[in-house]
């Protein structure tokens, strides 16, 4: 979808006619996923999906793509991580057999594929390659600008899978999540079970920031029902995260992430996500990197 972000003159809202393409949505036919998205994926939009290693990013997107394919959409999974045979084994194990998969990591090839497909998953952004000679920062900027523009021009939805460090930090700069329309996250909810996964949004330009908790099984995500917790105070992982974020902002000195995790009986990765969101929201200032990083509440 070409969003046409050009300079415009001030116009009364009542006189602006919103193009029909903004109301076109792609649904997966998977009840809980379509409910999470509310209206579905917007053609031409770009998405990031972050989660710790082994959390189920690939399986979730394979199932979503397969649902879209079953609904008649052309879907593709471009992997620069697992080879096509590993990916095919996983897909067959979870019953996702109607999507197209390939080992493609070249930025220009993926940009061209947006002319042929309705939805493309890029796994992962960090594995993207280009024939152009660039440093890491230049390559990152080139890749995101090239693919996002192609996605908009050709009304193809693109999802970038992003890696996190062991400390729960995003690998690379924040350019990617800031540029994309939607930021999705998957967290392990240890408060429920180590197989419980909460899929949530930290940003969604075209829909609500809903959250959904499902079990990850040997057959992929159990899409038949949501996970319901009995703890009313923490009715969902997102609510608990909001409470942790609120409490952190009240602290005179922000302790190490491990201390926060111990206090709230959650994982270090979970707390890292909460801290990352506060930093991106400008509510916490971070100085330094790694274990020597200093965090303080913004004045």
Secondary structure as UniProt FT lines:
FT   HELIX           13..15
FT   HELIX           20..23
FT   STRAND          25..26
FT   HELIX           31..37
FT   STRAND          41..42
FT   TURN            43..44
FT   STRAND          46..51
FT   TURN            53..54
FT   HELIX           57..70
FT   TURN            71..72
FT   STRAND          75..79
FT   HELIX           84..93
FT   TURN            94..95
FT   STRAND          100..102
FT   HELIX           107..113
FT   TURN            114..116
FT   STRAND          119..123
FT   HELIX           125..127
FT   HELIX           136..154
FT   STRAND          157..162
FT   TURN            166..167
FT   HELIX           175..179
FT   STRAND          182..188
FT   TURN            190..192
FT   TURN            194..195
FT   STRAND          196..204
FT   TURN            205..206
FT   STRAND          211..217
FT   TURN            218..219
FT   STRAND          220..221
FT   TURN            223..224
FT   TURN            233..234
FT   HELIX           237..249
FT   HELIX           257..264
FT   HELIX           268..280
FT   TURN            281..282
FT   STRAND          284..287
FT   HELIX           290..292
FT   STRAND          294..297
//
